[in-house]
Amino acid sequence: MILRPVLQMAAVAGLAAALSGCSLLSTPDPVQMYRFGLPLDAPSAEGAAPAPLSVSVRRIEFPEATRDDRILGVTGTETAYIGGARWVSPAATLFDDSLKAAFANRADRIRVLGRREPGTPPLVLQVSVTTFEARYSSPGAVPDVIVTARAQLRSTPERQAAGGAIRPEQGRSVERVFTVTQPATENRVAAIVDAFDRATRDINTQIADWTIQSAN
């Protein structure tokens, strides 16, 4: 099994170490670091003319159980973190970088405004990730990586005044829930990480394309 229980028996382990005379400075188990998603330095297709659209992407919202560098596995109602593996940065940060890179690949159609740029952005995108886990049908089975995110695109008064409201027949904002299920090829850490990578690239590409389509 590659899953490590979420609740660690730290107090019991500490007492056992003290009774056995073991050194508290023993070498920890090695941990392999991984990353996922589109690289932030993705090539830009921006040409001489500025992009016709610009959007401000709010900071990604992530579930508490998966926002840090641990990799969550779920079997029925039981949850556990995959042992011996961590993300190189918090998952919320890697996901945010991947979404920015997806937009950077479409720089001829849309530009992501810096979060510290002055002024009111014409479009605001909020992405809330609700599921980011490796889901097992039974203990030891090959898992599916599930990524679900809700995207909300809002048109600010500045854009509406300029006659560029998002889909006028739908009002000032639109939203959509995206779900990607990516099966791992086997129940090994490297295969599970690859499934997270594929799922994240897929969902962020969908979100970027949907944003452009909804804003036009």
LINVENNOR-V658241 format. One record per run of one state. SS is the DSSP state (H for helix, E for strand, C for the rest). FROM is the first residue (numbers start at 1). LEN is the number of residues. If there is no record, write none. Layout:
BEGIN
SS|FROM|LEN + SS|FROM|LEN
END
This chain:
BEGIN
C|1|2 + E|3|3 + C|6|4 + H|10|11 + C|21|11 + E|32|3 + C|35|18 + E|53|5 + C|58|3 + E|61|1 + C|62|10 + E|72|4 + C|76|2 + E|78|5 + C|83|2 + E|85|3 + C|88|3 + H|91|14 + C|105|5 + E|110|4 + C|114|9 + E|123|14 + C|137|7 + E|144|12 + C|156|1 + H|157|5 + C|162|6 + H|168|3 + C|171|2 + E|173|11 + C|184|5 + H|189|27 + C|216|1
END
